[in-house]
């Protein structure tokens, strides 16, 4: 999958299907979350609740549907982090079935201190892990 250093396979389950007989909108966002969790784990010891001293919160998600997905489809889901700023970053996603794009999207993510209930700066360890994984320079500035 071009431009995605992290990918994961996924087989569509019955719980992912809506009354129209294809993958639901909610399932696609869950696919993105599963890929995000896998991406964080691939960076090291990171999770949605701990990216090096704080968690993340998701204020915005966008999805573009390109083709229907059906029960038992074997998908490949790609995820990458980009546009790291002082306290936020964007993750982009692509879902493919046998090389054909079925959905693409992005989520805006904000570093969030769940104890203080407020945004915080992206931890340096997370920034460095993303830069190393993506082969990019650490971006700074809001």
HUHU-V658791 format. One record per residue. N is the residue number from 0. RES is the residue in one small letter. D_CENTER is the distance of its C-alpha to the mean C-alpha in Angstrom with 1 decimal. Layout:
# HUHU-V658791
n/res/d_center
N/RES/D_CENTER
N/RES/D_CENTER
This chain:
# HUHU-V658791
n/res/d_center
0/x/15.0
1/x/15.9
2/x/14.0
3/x/11.2
4/x/12.4
5/x/9.9
6/x/10.4
7/x/11.3
8/x/14.0
9/x/14.2
10/x/17.5
11/x/17.7
12/x/19.7
13/x/22.3
14/x/20.4
15/x/17.8
16/x/20.8
17/x/22.3
18/x/26.0
19/x/25.7
20/x/25.1
21/x/21.6
22/x/18.0
23/x/17.6
24/x/15.5
25/x/14.4
26/x/13.5
27/x/11.1
28/x/9.2
29/x/9.6
30/x/8.5
31/x/4.9
32/x/5.6
33/x/7.4
34/x/5.2
35/x/3.4
36/x/7.2
37/x/8.4
38/x/7.1
39/x/8.8
40/x/11.7
41/x/12.1
42/x/12.7
43/x/15.4
44/x/16.1
45/x/13.1
46/x/11.6
47/x/10.3
48/x/14.1
49/x/15.0
50/x/13.6
51/x/17.2
52/x/19.3
53/x/17.2
54/x/14.1
55/x/11.6
56/x/12.2
57/x/10.5
58/x/13.3
59/x/12.1
60/x/10.1
61/x/11.4
62/x/11.8
63/x/14.4
64/x/16.0
65/x/17.9
66/x/19.6
67/x/20.2
68/x/18.8
69/x/21.4
70/x/22.2
71/x/22.0
72/x/20.2
73/x/18.6
74/x/15.2
75/x/13.1
76/x/9.4
77/x/8.1
78/x/5.1
79/x/6.6
80/x/7.5
81/x/10.5
82/x/13.3
83/x/13.7
84/x/16.6
85/x/18.8
86/x/16.7
87/x/13.5
88/x/10.8
89/x/8.5
90/x/5.1
91/x/6.1
92/x/5.9
93/x/9.3
94/x/11.2
95/x/14.7
96/x/17.8
97/x/20.4
98/x/19.3
99/x/19.2
100/x/16.2
101/x/15.8
102/x/12.9
103/x/10.8
104/x/8.9
105/x/7.3
106/x/6.9
107/x/9.5
108/x/9.4
109/x/12.8
110/x/14.2
111/x/16.4
112/x/19.5
113/x/19.9
114/x/23.5
115/x/24.5
116/x/22.3
117/x/21.4
118/x/19.0
119/x/19.7
120/x/19.2
121/x/16.3
122/x/17.9
123/x/19.4
124/x/18.4
125/x/14.7
126/x/15.5
127/x/17.6
128/x/15.3
129/x/12.7
130/x/15.8
131/x/17.2
132/x/14.3
133/x/13.7
134/x/17.5
135/x/17.7
136/x/19.8
137/x/18.7
138/x/18.5
139/x/20.3
140/x/21.6
141/x/20.5
